């Protein structure tokens, strides 16, 4: 029976401290310590933000990202969940089924429930990470359906950055699991990106168990699980508290809402997927902090509309806010939480905000909408602790890559290598290294090509963790220790 995460597992402490791939020593270089003490970074906003009004359902908001290799069945499972929770009716589903049959893609019809739903709601505008939502007894879930193809990984990073819970979908079909997991497949990289994005709980759905090559075979299920488990442990997922494996069929729906019938699958007696995620302990959200919402996307609709997930604080209609890093003053004209117009929003919600005072072309994904009295930090140069995960050659000062931090992507250059950090003891080298290589941890000074919004990792993990990518590969993960300028 899968075990659940401990009670009071606060979202803010969903950090990378206890992960094997990040050194346990989280201190910055000694000279930085006094800066932290004099640091004026807000922990709680100076002005009490108004309480969220009773304009939304009381259910807790959870963002769930479906990740995994292309064709593992992520969208099909998403569509099936939409149907099983009553978000898509039978007639609509039958229409999709007919259309899919006409296009000779019969097994694809469920995934259309996720994809077309998005297009209709966004008036023909598709956001690259598909979005839909469903409700369970206790929670309101937003599905972020991440594209599984290699060239779409940057879009997937945007989805994972907003997620609270990740669902890694792997296909049990003979050959498909191996393609997805072995080098070149996306299963490994997606799992790693979910971990570095701060997703604490991972559910691994072993899908297509009803496939003729599998036929609910326990040996095949165990084979898939045993192959992927060592890798997930290496990333820092703990099998006893934040990792859960479940068999299912996305196309047939078995194991999603209702447990798999014992006559089909006598060896798995754990819970079904939907009841399991409904029972996960509540997250500790920071409702009293300053309002912070990294902007994922924007578009024009009788004004400028920005979209994102509220990471901290609350906002209400009519409130004055700032768009950083440009310090543009704006006011909230309208608020939508999962497409329902509301008067106020709180942390964890996926929202659209219609703004007054800014043109759509003056906003970019990666900008941050925040409290006017307590804005987010901005900077170009910062010190960070970086773990090199996969890079064939050595990395020296002058090396450049693309950094993904919250919803922003920015070109960076390594200005200086400060010291190496021992993975096991956390001890720092006394001398400056000339280079770093794969599997090493280093503290380095990084310069961005432009101003970005960021925060010290220990003060605000969601705004202080990042990945580095080079030549279509995630090569490193890191956390901001100190903003220099």
C-alpha angles and dihedrals in degrees: 000000000000114000120226128228118271120273116266095024094164117216090224092061092049088113139138097254097111096039118117092222092058121061115250091231106089099173121119119228109299096254090063094061098084091049089061090054093052091040112129093200107138118245092177124016117258093226114055106243114227116263116260108266123235092262097114138053112274092235119121114255116232126179113213121191121201109212136174144098121321111277094018086122103256097142093042090055090046091051092047091051089050089053096043092050092049097249092121119040127225094251093055090048092050089051091053090047092054092047092047091050090052089054090046091243100113098158092052099068096095093056089057088067086068100038104042092040087063094048094050092048093048094046094249095320111125118205110212094236104057115233133201134143141219137180132227128187094280107014145051110220127197112202115218104193106200120206110247101207120108095240091054097059094108088058090048090054088059090053095047092048089065097042128110095182129027126207113199109202116203126179117234091197111122109269096005096083091049092049091051097044105038118083112294092035121104100232094090097043094047092050090049093049091050090053094047091047087063099254103157104187122050124191113196110205111199097208135192091039087148092060113123089240090057109025094185091302112176092206091058092046091051091046092056092045095047092049095052100036099078090052093050090048090052088055089056103259110143111220093208098054116012107027126073128178122202134172118227148153114231093190096047096032096230112153095015106089100357128035115263107268112260093232090060098038114014095167100063115067099159125115126285118256102254097048089045096055090042089060097049111121117265119266122241104240124191102237094156096054126093115287112267127172121166108214113240098176142351138198142169120260112151085317138358116313121191127189134204149112120283105239097181142002132006134276133196139198112281094022120139114235138169129239107217146238087024094048092226111170113227138167129220110250099172136359127207124186109196088339096307114116111240137172097227140016136202141197119307094024122126105226146177116212124196106211133202119208103038136077119232091239090058092063125076131184106265094042113118129230107212151158112296094218095043109032126184117261119262129199149149102210125048143155116241141177107235132190115204105218105173126001125133098207131046122270119228136172107293094041113136133201140150116274121208112200120168101317096334129099117195137166112246138187126206103238098183142351107231103183145325119251122216107237095214103039101023090229116153122227115250094222131055111257119235091215144355127221141192116312093015126120119218140173108227141170112242129194123201123213090234140013113286137182113250142143139203108279094231093053097043116005096188091058096040107051123085146167128223120218130191128175093356094308132107100236103171146008127209150164131228113248101175137358108227105182 
